[in-house]
Amino acid sequence: TYPSAPPSWIKLTYPFPVIVSAVRVGAGTIPGVGSTVGHVNNHIIQSSDDGLNWIDLITVNGLSDSGANQFKIFNLPHPVTTQYIRFYSGSDITSCSEFQPL
């Protein structure tokens, strides 16, 4: 971990609002980066209507760098209509091999 690291995120912006009911996230090893499992677990999926004010949707946990838990679908508590969605860490590097709203 990097205790002095500033917040980081991977953000997707849609040209218009979309309905999202789940998110597929993947860990694994990325060339030049290495293992991503330490940079995906305990990170938060957030949505926003304006790209400035964010709402926590779920916390990602249980991913591994290989095997059955390398890729997981995380169902949201309820579908959201959003134009912005991000994979957020308040104090760590954010890195994943897949981030796909469904």
C-alpha positions as CSV (number, residue, x, y, z in Angstrom):
1,T,0.0,0.0,0.0
2,Y,1.0,3.6,-0.4
3,P,-0.3,5.5,2.7
4,S,0.7,8.9,1.4
5,A,-0.7,8.3,-2.1
6,P,-3.5,10.7,-3.1
7,P,-6.9,9.4,-4.2
8,S,-7.0,7.7,-7.6
9,W,-9.7,6.3,-9.9
10,I,-10.6,4.9,-13.2
11,K,-13.6,6.9,-14.6
12,L,-16.0,6.1,-17.4
13,T,-18.0,9.0,-19.0
14,Y,-21.0,8.2,-21.2
15,P,-22.4,10.7,-23.7
16,F,-25.8,10.3,-22.0
17,P,-27.1,8.6,-18.8
18,V,-27.2,4.8,-18.9
19,I,-28.7,2.2,-16.5
20,V,-26.1,0.2,-14.6
21,S,-27.1,-2.8,-12.5
22,A,-23.8,-4.6,-12.1
23,V,-20.0,-4.1,-12.7
24,R,-17.5,-6.6,-13.8
25,V,-14.1,-6.1,-12.3
26,G,-10.9,-8.1,-13.0
27,A,-7.6,-8.5,-11.3
28,G,-4.6,-10.3,-12.7
29,T,-1.2,-9.3,-13.9
30,I,-0.7,-6.4,-16.3
31,P,2.6,-6.2,-18.2
32,G,4.7,-3.3,-16.8
33,V,2.4,-3.0,-13.8
34,G,2.5,-6.5,-12.2
35,S,-0.2,-7.9,-9.8
36,T,-3.3,-5.8,-9.6
37,V,-5.1,-7.7,-6.7
38,G,-3.8,-5.3,-4.1
39,H,-5.2,-2.4,-6.2
40,V,-8.7,-3.7,-6.7
41,N,-9.9,-5.2,-3.4
42,N,-11.4,-2.7,-0.9
43,H,-11.9,-0.1,-3.7
44,I,-15.3,1.5,-4.3
45,I,-17.6,1.7,-7.3
46,Q,-19.2,5.2,-7.4
47,S,-21.6,7.0,-9.7
48,S,-22.3,10.6,-10.4
49,D,-24.8,12.7,-12.4
50,D,-22.4,15.6,-12.9
51,G,-18.9,14.1,-12.6
52,L,-18.2,16.1,-9.5
53,N,-20.4,14.7,-6.7
54,W,-20.1,11.0,-6.2
55,I,-22.2,8.4,-4.5
56,D,-20.7,5.1,-3.2
57,L,-22.5,2.1,-4.7
58,I,-20.4,-1.0,-3.6
59,T,-17.0,-2.0,-2.3
60,V,-15.1,-4.5,-4.4
61,N,-13.7,-7.5,-2.5
62,G,-12.8,-11.1,-3.1
63,L,-10.8,-10.8,-6.3
64,S,-7.5,-12.8,-6.8
65,D,-4.8,-12.6,-9.5
66,S,-5.8,-16.0,-11.0
67,G,-8.4,-18.7,-10.9
68,A,-12.2,-18.5,-10.5
69,N,-12.0,-15.1,-8.6
70,Q,-9.8,-13.3,-11.1
71,F,-12.9,-11.7,-12.7
72,K,-16.2,-11.1,-10.8
73,I,-19.5,-9.5,-11.4
74,F,-20.6,-7.3,-8.5
75,N,-24.4,-6.6,-8.5
76,L,-25.4,-3.2,-7.3
77,P,-28.0,-3.1,-4.5
78,H,-30.4,-1.5,-7.1
79,P,-29.9,-0.3,-10.7
80,V,-28.7,3.3,-11.1
81,T,-29.0,5.7,-14.0
82,T,-25.7,7.5,-14.3
83,Q,-23.6,9.3,-16.8
84,Y,-20.4,8.9,-14.8
85,I,-19.1,5.8,-13.0
86,R,-15.7,5.2,-11.5
87,F,-13.6,2.7,-9.7
88,Y,-12.2,4.7,-6.7
89,S,-9.5,4.4,-4.1
90,G,-9.2,7.1,-1.4
91,S,-5.5,6.4,-0.6
92,D,-4.0,3.8,-3.0
93,I,-3.2,3.2,-6.6
94,T,-6.2,2.1,-8.7
95,S,-5.3,-0.6,-11.2
96,C,-7.4,-3.4,-12.7
97,S,-7.4,-5.6,-15.8
98,E,-11.2,-5.0,-16.4
99,F,-13.8,-2.5,-15.4
100,Q,-17.1,-2.9,-17.2
101,P,-20.4,-1.6,-16.1
102,L,-23.3,-3.9,-17.0
